[in-house]
Amino acid sequence: MKKIKKIKVLLILLAGVVVSSCKNDFSDELPPITLPLDQAITNEKVLNTAVNGLYGYYQTNADGSINSYGALLPTLQELLGDNAFVAIVNSNRFSATRDSNLTFYTRNSGDIATVWRTLYKIIANANFVLSYDGKIPDDETTAGTPANLFGQAYAVRAMAYSTLVSLFSDNFNGSNPEVGVPVPLDFKPGTNLPRSSVKQVYDQIFADLTKAVALVGTTNGNKKLNAAAIDLLFSRYYLAVKNYPQANTYAQKVLDNSAYTLLPSSGVAAFFGAAGETNTETIFQIDYNSLDLPGDNDGVTATWSSTGRYKQNFATQTFFNKLGAADVRKGTWYRNTGYVLTLNDNPKPIDVMKYTTTDRDIVVLRKTEAIFNQLEALYYTNPVDALAKLNTWVKTYRDVGYIYAGTGTDLLKEILMQKNLEMFLEGFRYNDLKRNGIAFKNPQTQVELTSAKVQFKAFPLPQAELNTNLSIQQFPGY
């Protein structure tokens, strides 16, 4: 864990008085600086600090107003799906996700507003950084190159747009194809933009990833986005736009990358502990350390596991029962013993023991994801191969007794189920189900989503955005 002071809400740290915007609209987010904008990034060292600031937005700050990939997004991906729930006794955080009337999906949801606000802060600050692309000379006394740093900024922006369009728009080639999300590319505070089409958003994601891969090297370590990370992001992109041969190609590129190794069964128990931070399974993780911690109320450990402050978010018994008797994740990542047996929920919850200390870095990209991206792509192009590879991976890496022989939609559901068993609380379940049009009913809460419901098409826009951006329209159906 690197001893780097967290940059939560600052893009650039320069001496003097900090000036920041208090507007709600994403286009008004102004990087806090002390020099005129045309002088703010003057050399490679300052550029490096600015790019570090982009990663700071991946974390969560003390009051939760900045919260994205480090806690809020992975939490919502599970609680809005079929395999997780908030316990009966809770802190009121995320409690609306329990409501079978789908009252979580409202324009006044604080969680939805935080997702929107934080991702557009990332984009606004990335736009500011990228406005200097080609203007910063290489400093021989500074490690790396400006090109590498700008490549990271393109990749960061691509990730943010990918997350936004996956949550606030329908699937690619789905209903309402014109209702994407705004795509600001220039740093122009005060500019309100309408929604771009879904295709236009994905075209921009592709353009940013293409620029990123041409600039970023392979040696950024696992606290920064590098070429392997971009290959994995390309694989995600191609799944989203339903180009399954290319999704398979990029997944295989990650699998063929010898700098990273698939997590073996012997490494499962320790992976989410401190020692796991150096495991070569991890491609990119969000840095936390003893001097740089998430907020007690809003970090991922706050609401998950029996070691958290609120001890309220859990997996379902149905999820746990999918694990075979010999599965190495049973009793390590997921437990049905101890604290959960004292709760009044029926059936009893399952303890999710992935993150149990606040200073454990949060995994965002790891090599095993490429296995599941490939399996999903193969399901649509070569299901026989998908079935064989699924059995091989689970049997080799997690459960020696695993055998599956299903076909058709059942095979797709099994692929995504095995992905959730592996990557629970890593940011996938809701989007995986939505992307593939798989309806579900949560067995614990009875929350049900189908492709006919607007809540499974897109999140509503926050009321604050509607109030300040008169050029934007709410998603149809809200």
C-alpha positions as CSV (number, residue, x, y, z in Angstrom):
1,M,0.0,0.0,0.0
2,K,1.7,3.2,-1.2
3,K,1.9,6.0,1.2
4,I,0.3,8.6,-1.0
5,K,-1.9,11.3,0.6
6,K,-5.4,10.9,-0.8
7,I,-6.6,13.5,-3.3
8,K,-10.4,13.2,-2.8
9,V,-12.0,16.2,-4.2
10,L,-8.9,18.0,-5.6
11,L,-7.6,17.5,-9.1
12,I,-4.5,19.5,-8.6
13,L,-2.7,20.4,-5.3
14,L,-0.9,23.7,-5.6
15,A,0.1,26.1,-2.9
16,G,-2.4,28.8,-1.9
17,V,-6.1,29.1,-1.4
18,V,-8.2,26.4,-2.9
19,V,-11.1,27.5,-5.0
20,S,-13.9,25.0,-6.0
21,S,-17.3,24.9,-7.5
22,C,-20.4,24.3,-5.4
23,K,-22.7,23.8,-8.4
24,N,-24.6,20.5,-8.8
25,D,-24.5,20.4,-12.6
26,F,-21.7,18.2,-13.9
27,S,-20.6,20.8,-16.5
28,D,-19.9,23.3,-13.7
29,E,-17.3,21.2,-12.0
30,L,-14.1,23.3,-11.8
31,P,-10.8,21.8,-10.9
32,P,-9.6,23.5,-7.7
33,I,-6.5,25.5,-8.7
34,T,-4.7,28.7,-7.7
35,L,-3.3,29.7,-11.1
36,P,-5.1,30.9,-14.2
37,L,-6.4,27.9,-16.1
38,D,-3.9,28.3,-19.0
39,Q,-1.0,28.1,-16.5
40,A,-2.3,25.3,-14.2
41,I,-0.4,22.3,-15.7
42,T,3.0,23.6,-16.6
43,N,5.2,20.5,-16.5
44,E,5.2,16.8,-16.2
45,K,5.4,16.7,-12.4
46,V,2.2,18.8,-12.1
47,L,0.6,16.7,-14.8
48,N,1.4,13.5,-12.8
49,T,-0.3,15.1,-9.7
50,A,-3.3,15.9,-11.8
51,V,-3.6,12.4,-13.1
52,N,-3.3,11.1,-9.5
53,G,-6.2,13.3,-8.7
54,L,-8.4,11.5,-11.2
55,Y,-7.8,8.2,-9.4
56,G,-8.7,10.0,-6.2
57,Y,-12.2,10.3,-7.4
58,Y,-12.4,6.5,-7.6
59,Q,-12.3,6.4,-3.8
60,T,-14.9,7.7,-1.3
61,N,-14.5,10.7,0.9
62,A,-15.6,11.1,4.5
63,D,-19.1,12.3,3.8
64,G,-19.8,10.1,0.8
65,S,-20.3,13.0,-1.6
66,I,-17.5,11.5,-3.7
67,N,-18.1,7.8,-4.1
68,S,-17.8,5.5,-7.1
69,Y,-15.7,2.5,-7.9
70,G,-14.3,2.1,-4.4
71,A,-17.6,1.4,-2.7
72,L,-20.9,2.8,-4.1
73,L,-20.8,1.2,-7.5
74,P,-19.9,-2.4,-6.5
75,T,-22.5,-2.2,-3.7
76,L,-25.3,-1.1,-5.9
77,Q,-24.4,-3.7,-8.5
78,E,-25.1,-6.4,-6.0
79,L,-28.0,-4.9,-4.0
80,L,-29.9,-4.1,-7.2
81,G,-29.5,-7.7,-8.5
82,D,-30.7,-11.1,-7.3
83,N,-28.1,-12.4,-5.0
84,A,-27.7,-9.7,-2.2
85,F,-29.9,-7.7,0.1
86,V,-29.9,-5.3,3.0
87,A,-30.8,-7.0,6.3
88,I,-34.0,-6.2,8.2
89,V,-32.0,-4.3,10.9
90,N,-30.0,-1.7,9.0
91,S,-28.6,1.8,9.2
92,N,-31.1,3.0,6.5
93,R,-28.2,3.0,4.0
94,F,-29.4,1.4,0.8
95,S,-32.6,0.2,2.5
96,A,-34.8,1.3,-0.4
97,T,-33.2,-1.5,-2.5
98,R,-35.3,-3.9,-0.3
99,D,-38.6,-2.4,-1.5
100,S,-40.4,-4.6,-4.1
101,N,-42.2,-1.5,-5.3
102,L,-38.8,-0.3,-6.7
103,T,-38.8,2.9,-4.8
104,F,-35.0,3.0,-5.0
105,Y,-35.3,4.2,-8.6
106,T,-36.3,7.8,-8.0
107,R,-35.0,11.1,-9.2
108,N,-34.5,12.0,-5.6
109,S,-32.3,9.0,-4.7
110,G,-29.1,10.3,-3.0
111,D,-27.2,7.2,-4.2
112,I,-28.1,7.7,-7.8
113,A,-27.2,11.4,-7.6
114,T,-23.8,10.5,-6.1
115,V,-23.1,8.1,-8.9
116,W,-24.0,10.7,-11.5
117,R,-22.2,13.6,-9.8
118,T,-19.0,11.6,-9.1
119,L,-18.6,10.2,-12.6
120,Y,-19.1,13.6,-14.2
121,K,-16.6,15.1,-11.8
122,I,-14.1,12.4,-13.1
123,I,-15.0,13.4,-16.7
124,A,-14.7,17.1,-16.1
125,N,-11.3,16.8,-14.5
126,A,-10.1,14.3,-17.2
127,N,-11.2,16.9,-19.8
128,F,-9.2,19.5,-18.0
129,V,-6.1,17.3,-18.0
130,L,-6.6,16.3,-21.6
131,S,-6.8,19.9,-22.7
132,Y,-3.0,19.9,-22.2
133,D,-2.4,16.9,-24.4
134,G,0.6,17.6,-26.6
135,K,1.5,20.7,-24.7
136,I,3.7,19.2,-21.9
137,P,7.3,18.3,-22.7
138,D,9.0,15.2,-21.3
139,D,11.0,15.9,-18.2
140,E,14.0,13.6,-18.1
141,T,14.2,13.9,-14.3
142,T,10.7,12.6,-13.9
143,A,9.8,8.9,-14.3
144,G,7.5,8.1,-17.2
145,T,6.3,10.3,-20.0
146,P,3.5,12.8,-20.5
147,A,2.1,10.5,-23.2
148,N,1.7,7.8,-20.6
149,L,-0.1,10.2,-18.3
150,F,-2.5,11.5,-21.0
151,G,-3.2,7.9,-22.0
152,Q,-4.3,7.1,-18.4
153,A,-6.6,10.2,-18.5
154,Y,-8.2,8.9,-21.8
155,A,-8.7,5.5,-20.1
156,V,-10.2,7.1,-17.0
157,R,-12.7,9.1,-19.1
158,A,-13.6,6.0,-21.1
159,M,-14.3,4.1,-17.9
160,A,-16.6,6.9,-16.6
161,Y,-18.6,7.1,-19.8
162,S,-18.9,3.3,-19.9
163,T,-20.3,3.2,-16.4
164,L,-22.7,6.1,-17.0
165,V,-24.2,4.8,-20.2
166,S,-24.6,1.3,-18.8
167,L,-26.6,2.7,-15.8
168,F,-28.5,5.7,-17.2
169,S,-29.3,4.4,-20.7
170,D,-30.8,1.2,-22.1
171,N,-28.6,-1.5,-23.7
172,F,-26.9,-0.9,-27.0
173,N,-29.4,-1.4,-29.8
174,G,-32.1,-1.5,-27.1
175,S,-35.2,0.7,-26.8
176,N,-34.7,4.5,-26.8
177,P,-31.4,4.4,-28.7
178,E,-31.3,8.2,-28.8
179,V,-31.3,8.5,-25.0
180,G,-27.7,8.1,-24.1
181,V,-25.8,10.5,-21.7
182,P,-24.2,13.9,-22.2
183,V,-20.7,13.7,-23.6
184,P,-18.7,16.8,-22.7
185,L,-15.2,16.5,-24.2
186,D,-13.9,20.0,-23.6
187,F,-13.3,21.8,-20.3
188,K,-16.0,24.5,-20.6
189,P,-17.6,25.2,-17.2
190,G,-21.2,26.3,-17.3
191,T,-22.0,24.5,-20.6
192,N,-25.2,22.4,-20.4
193,L,-25.4,19.5,-22.9
194,P,-28.3,17.3,-24.0
195,R,-28.1,13.5,-24.1
196,S,-26.0,12.1,-26.9
197,S,-27.3,8.9,-28.5
198,V,-26.3,5.6,-27.0
199,K,-24.2,4.8,-30.1
200,Q,-22.4,8.2,-29.9
201,V,-21.5,7.5,-26.2
202,Y,-20.1,4.1,-27.1
203,D,-18.3,5.6,-30.1
204,Q,-16.6,8.0,-27.7
205,I,-15.6,5.2,-25.4
206,F,-14.0,3.4,-28.3
207,A,-12.2,6.6,-29.4
208,D,-10.8,7.2,-25.9
209,L,-9.7,3.6,-25.4
210,T,-8.0,3.7,-28.8
211,K,-6.1,6.8,-27.9
212,A,-5.3,5.4,-24.5
213,V,-3.8,2.1,-25.8
214,A,-1.6,4.1,-28.2
215,L,-0.1,6.2,-25.3
216,V,-0.1,4.0,-22.2
217,G,2.7,1.6,-21.5
218,T,2.8,-1.7,-19.7
219,T,4.6,-0.7,-16.5
220,N,2.3,1.5,-14.5
221,G,1.8,-1.1,-11.8
222,N,-1.6,-2.1,-10.5
223,K,-2.5,1.3,-9.0
224,K,-2.7,2.9,-12.5
225,L,-4.4,1.9,-15.7
226,N,-2.0,0.3,-18.2
227,A,-2.2,-1.6,-21.5
228,A,-3.5,-4.7,-19.9
229,A,-6.2,-2.7,-18.2
230,I,-7.2,-1.2,-21.5
231,D,-7.4,-4.6,-23.2
232,L,-9.8,-5.7,-20.4
233,L,-11.8,-2.5,-20.9
234,F,-12.0,-3.1,-24.6
235,S,-13.3,-6.6,-23.9
236,R,-16.1,-5.0,-21.7
237,Y,-16.8,-2.5,-24.4
238,Y,-17.2,-5.2,-27.1
239,L,-19.6,-7.2,-24.9
240,A,-21.7,-4.0,-24.4
241,V,-22.0,-3.4,-28.1
242,K,-22.5,-7.1,-28.8
243,N,-19.4,-7.6,-31.0
244,Y,-18.7,-11.0,-29.4
245,P,-15.8,-12.0,-31.7
246,Q,-13.9,-8.9,-30.7
247,A,-14.9,-9.3,-27.0
248,N,-13.4,-12.8,-27.2
249,T,-10.2,-11.5,-28.9
250,Y,-9.5,-8.9,-26.3
251,A,-10.3,-11.3,-23.4
252,Q,-7.8,-13.7,-24.9
253,K,-5.2,-10.9,-25.1
254,V,-5.5,-10.4,-21.4
255,L,-5.4,-14.2,-20.8
256,D,-2.2,-14.4,-22.9
257,N,-0.5,-11.6,-21.0
258,S,2.2,-13.3,-19.0
259,A,2.7,-10.4,-16.7
260,Y,-0.5,-11.5,-14.9
261,T,-1.6,-14.9,-13.6
262,L,-5.0,-16.4,-12.9
263,L,-5.7,-16.6,-9.2
264,P,-5.3,-20.3,-8.2
265,S,-7.4,-22.1,-5.7
266,S,-4.6,-21.9,-3.2
267,G,-4.6,-18.1,-3.4
268,V,-8.3,-17.5,-2.8
269,A,-8.2,-17.3,1.0
270,A,-5.5,-14.6,1.1
271,F,-6.4,-12.6,-2.0
272,F,-8.6,-10.0,-0.3
273,G,-6.2,-9.6,2.6
274,A,-3.2,-7.2,2.7
275,A,-0.9,-9.7,1.1
276,G,-3.2,-10.0,-1.8
277,E,-2.5,-6.5,-3.0
278,T,0.7,-7.7,-4.7
279,N,-0.9,-10.7,-6.3
280,T,-0.3,-10.8,-10.1
281,E,-4.0,-11.6,-10.6
282,T,-4.7,-7.9,-10.1
283,I,-4.5,-5.5,-13.0
284,F,-5.9,-2.4,-11.4
285,Q,-6.9,-1.6,-7.9
286,I,-7.8,1.6,-6.0
287,D,-5.2,2.5,-3.5
288,Y,-6.0,2.7,0.2
289,N,-3.6,2.6,3.1
290,S,-3.2,3.4,6.8
291,L,-2.8,7.1,6.1
292,D,-5.4,7.3,3.4
293,L,-8.7,5.6,4.4
294,P,-12.3,5.7,3.2
295,G,-14.9,7.2,5.4
296,D,-16.2,4.9,8.2
297,N,-19.7,5.4,7.0
298,D,-19.2,5.1,3.2
299,G,-16.3,2.8,2.5
300,V,-17.1,-0.7,1.1
301,T,-16.4,-2.2,4.6
302,A,-18.9,0.0,6.3
303,T,-22.0,-1.9,5.3
304,W,-20.6,-5.3,4.1
305,S,-19.5,-8.2,6.3
306,S,-19.8,-8.9,10.0
307,T,-16.6,-6.9,10.5
308,G,-18.1,-3.7,9.1
309,R,-19.5,-0.8,11.1
310,Y,-23.2,-1.4,10.2
311,K,-23.1,-5.1,9.3
312,Q,-26.1,-5.0,7.1
313,N,-25.4,-6.0,3.5
314,F,-25.2,-9.7,2.8
315,A,-25.6,-12.4,0.1
316,T,-28.5,-14.8,-0.1
317,Q,-28.7,-18.4,0.8
318,T,-29.7,-19.2,-2.8
319,F,-26.4,-17.7,-3.9
320,F,-24.4,-19.6,-1.2
321,N,-26.1,-22.9,-2.2
322,K,-24.7,-22.6,-5.7
323,L,-21.2,-23.3,-4.2
324,G,-20.2,-26.9,-4.3
325,A,-19.1,-28.7,-1.2
326,A,-15.5,-28.6,-2.3
327,D,-15.6,-25.0,-3.5
328,V,-12.6,-23.1,-2.0
329,R,-14.7,-19.9,-1.8
330,K,-17.1,-21.5,0.7
331,G,-16.0,-20.6,4.2
332,T,-13.4,-18.1,3.0
333,W,-15.1,-15.4,0.9
334,Y,-18.6,-16.5,1.9
335,R,-19.7,-17.8,5.3
336,N,-22.9,-19.0,6.8
337,T,-21.6,-19.2,10.3
338,G,-21.1,-16.8,13.3
339,Y,-22.7,-13.4,13.4
340,V,-25.2,-13.9,10.6
341,L,-26.9,-16.7,12.6
342,T,-27.9,-14.1,15.2
343,L,-30.0,-12.0,12.7
344,N,-33.7,-12.2,12.3
345,D,-33.7,-12.5,8.6
346,N,-35.2,-15.6,7.1
347,P,-33.5,-17.3,5.4
348,K,-30.3,-16.4,7.3
349,P,-27.9,-14.0,5.5
350,I,-24.5,-15.1,4.1
351,D,-21.5,-13.1,5.3
352,V,-19.4,-11.7,2.5
353,M,-15.8,-11.6,3.8
354,K,-13.9,-10.2,0.9
355,Y,-13.2,-6.7,2.3
356,T,-12.7,-6.8,6.1
357,T,-10.2,-4.0,6.6
358,T,-10.6,-0.4,5.5
359,D,-7.0,-0.1,4.2
360,R,-7.3,-3.0,1.7
361,D,-7.1,-1.7,-1.9
362,I,-10.3,-2.2,-3.8
363,V,-9.9,-4.5,-6.9
364,V,-11.4,-3.0,-10.0
365,L,-9.8,-5.1,-12.8
366,R,-8.3,-8.6,-12.5
367,K,-7.3,-11.3,-14.9
368,T,-10.1,-13.7,-14.1
369,E,-12.6,-11.3,-15.4
370,A,-11.2,-12.1,-18.9
371,I,-12.3,-15.7,-18.4
372,F,-15.9,-14.6,-17.9
373,N,-15.9,-12.0,-20.7
374,Q,-14.6,-14.8,-23.0
375,L,-17.3,-17.2,-21.8
376,E,-20.1,-14.7,-22.4
377,A,-18.8,-13.9,-25.8
378,L,-18.4,-17.7,-26.7
379,Y,-22.0,-18.3,-25.5
380,Y,-23.2,-16.2,-28.4
381,T,-20.7,-17.5,-30.9
382,N,-19.7,-21.0,-29.9
383,P,-21.7,-22.3,-26.9
384,V,-20.2,-25.8,-27.1
385,D,-16.8,-24.2,-26.5
386,A,-18.2,-22.0,-23.8
387,L,-19.6,-25.0,-21.9
388,A,-16.2,-26.8,-22.1
389,K,-14.2,-23.8,-21.0
390,L,-16.6,-23.1,-18.1
391,N,-16.3,-26.6,-16.7
392,T,-12.5,-26.5,-17.1
393,W,-12.0,-23.2,-15.3
394,V,-14.4,-23.9,-12.4
395,K,-13.0,-27.5,-11.9
396,T,-9.4,-26.3,-12.2
397,Y,-9.5,-23.1,-10.1
398,R,-12.4,-23.3,-7.6
399,D,-14.3,-26.6,-7.3
400,V,-12.8,-29.9,-8.2
401,G,-16.3,-31.5,-8.1
402,Y,-17.9,-29.1,-10.5
403,I,-19.8,-30.5,-13.5
404,Y,-22.3,-28.6,-15.6
405,A,-24.1,-29.8,-18.8
406,G,-26.9,-27.2,-19.4
407,T,-27.5,-25.6,-22.8
408,G,-29.3,-22.6,-24.2
409,T,-30.3,-19.8,-21.9
410,D,-29.5,-22.0,-18.9
411,L,-25.9,-22.0,-19.9
412,L,-25.8,-18.2,-20.1
413,K,-27.3,-18.0,-16.7
414,E,-24.8,-20.4,-15.3
415,I,-21.9,-18.5,-16.8
416,L,-23.1,-15.3,-15.2
417,M,-23.9,-17.1,-11.9
418,Q,-20.3,-18.5,-11.8
419,K,-19.1,-15.0,-12.5
420,N,-21.1,-13.6,-9.6
421,L,-19.8,-16.4,-7.3
422,E,-16.3,-15.3,-8.3
423,M,-16.7,-11.5,-8.6
424,F,-19.3,-10.7,-6.0
425,L,-18.9,-7.1,-4.8
426,E,-16.6,-6.3,-7.7
427,G,-19.1,-4.3,-9.7
428,F,-20.9,-6.6,-12.2
429,R,-24.2,-8.3,-11.3
430,Y,-26.9,-5.7,-12.1
431,N,-25.2,-4.8,-15.4
432,D,-24.6,-8.4,-16.4
433,L,-28.2,-9.3,-16.0
434,K,-29.4,-6.1,-17.7
435,R,-27.0,-6.4,-20.6
436,N,-28.2,-10.0,-21.4
437,G,-31.8,-9.3,-20.8
438,I,-32.2,-11.8,-17.9
439,A,-35.2,-11.1,-15.7
440,F,-35.0,-12.0,-12.0
441,K,-36.7,-12.0,-8.7
442,N,-34.6,-11.6,-5.6
443,P,-35.5,-14.6,-3.3
444,Q,-34.9,-12.6,-0.1
445,T,-36.6,-9.3,-0.9
446,Q,-39.0,-10.3,-3.8
447,V,-37.7,-7.4,-5.8
448,E,-38.4,-8.3,-9.4
449,L,-37.0,-6.8,-12.6
450,T,-37.9,-7.6,-16.2
451,S,-36.9,-6.0,-19.5
452,A,-40.4,-4.5,-19.6
453,K,-39.8,-2.4,-16.5
454,V,-38.1,1.0,-16.9
455,Q,-36.0,0.3,-13.8
456,F,-34.2,-2.4,-15.7
457,K,-33.7,-0.1,-18.7
458,A,-32.0,2.8,-17.0
459,F,-31.6,4.8,-13.8
460,P,-33.6,8.0,-13.6
461,L,-31.7,11.3,-13.9
462,P,-31.2,13.0,-10.5
463,Q,-33.5,15.9,-9.9
464,A,-30.5,18.3,-9.3
465,E,-29.4,17.6,-12.9
466,L,-32.9,18.3,-14.3
467,N,-33.0,21.5,-12.3
468,T,-29.7,22.9,-13.6
469,N,-29.5,21.5,-17.1
470,L,-32.6,22.5,-19.1
471,S,-31.1,20.8,-22.2
472,I,-31.5,17.4,-20.8
473,Q,-34.6,15.1,-20.7
474,Q,-35.5,12.4,-18.2
475,F,-35.4,8.8,-19.4
476,P,-38.8,7.9,-20.8
477,G,-41.0,6.1,-18.3
478,Y,-40.0,8.0,-15.2
